[in-house]
Amino acid sequence: MADRARRKRRRLSRSGEFERVYREGRSHASRHLVVYAFPRSDEEDEPRLGVSVGRKLGGAVERNKIKRLLRDAFWETAGELAPGHDFVIVARPAAGELARDGGEGAIEQALRAVLAEAGLARGRENES
C-alpha cells in the first residue's frame, strides 16, 4: 500500500500538467505508443507519469486495463530513466491489440523501445 501511495504522488493529474508536457516537451512515437517527455527544473525528483488512452481502443474496461498495463510497464523501466522528467504516454489504437496478444510483457517491450530510441532511458547494462 505504501508503494501505491508513493506512485500516486508521482502521477500527473491536472490537465495543466498534461498540457505543459504536450506543449513544451518532446514527443517520440512508435506504432503502438507516443511518449512525451518534459524535463523539470528539479532534476533530483523521480519521474512523474501521465497516461492517455482514447476511446478508439475500446470501452472503459479495455481502456482501464491498457492504462494499468502502461503504468506497470513504465514503473518497471523507471529506474532506467533520467530523473526530473514528466512523461505522458499516449496509447495508439494498435496498443489495444498488442495488450490483448502480448500482455504486460509486450507493452513493456514497446515502451522500452520508444524510450531507448528517444535516448531517454539509460542502458540496462547497469542491472545485475
Residue pairs with C-beta under 8 A, 6 or more apart in sequence:
7 71
7 75
10 46
10 47
10 48
10 49
11 48
11 49
11 50
12 18
12 21
12 48
12 49
12 50
12 86
12 88
13 50
17 48
17 50
17 86
18 50
18 52
18 88
20 38
20 86
21 36
21 37
21 38
21 50
21 86
21 87
21 88
22 36
22 88
24 38
25 36
25 37
25 38
25 86
25 88
26 36
26 37
26 38
26 118
27 34
27 35
27 36
28 34
28 35
28 36
28 37
28 114
28 115
28 117
28 118
28 120
29 35
29 92
29 114
30 110
30 113
30 114
30 117
31 92
31 94
32 91
32 92
32 94
32 95
32 98
32 107
32 110
33 70
33 89
33 90
33 91
33 92
33 95
33 110
33 111
33 114
34 89
34 90
34 92
34 114
35 87
35 88
35 89
35 90
35 111
35 114
35 115
35 118
35 120
36 87
36 88
36 89
36 90
37 85
37 86
37 87
37 118
37 120
38 85
38 86
38 87
39 82
39 84
39 85
40 84
40 85
40 86
41 84
42 84
43 83
43 84
44 83
44 84
45 83
45 84
46 78
46 83
47 78
47 81
47 82
47 83
47 84
47 85
47 86
47 87
48 85
48 86
48 87
49 71
49 74
49 75
49 86
49 87
49 88
49 89
50 86
50 87
50 88
50 89
51 67
51 70
51 71
51 88
51 89
51 91
52 88
52 89
52 90
52 91
53 63
53 66
53 67
53 70
53 90
53 91
53 95
54 63
54 90
54 91
54 93
55 63
56 93
57 63
57 66
57 91
57 93
57 95
57 96
58 96
62 96
65 99
66 91
66 95
66 96
66 99
66 107
67 91
69 99
69 103
69 104
69 107
70 89
70 91
70 95
70 107
70 111
72 104
72 108
73 104
73 107
73 108
73 111
74 87
74 89
74 111
76 108
77 108
77 111
77 112
77 115
77 121
80 115
80 121
80 122
80 123
80 124
80 126
81 87
81 115
81 120
81 121
81 122
82 120
82 122
85 120
89 111
95 107
95 110
98 106
98 107
98 110
99 106
99 107
102 109
112 121
115 121
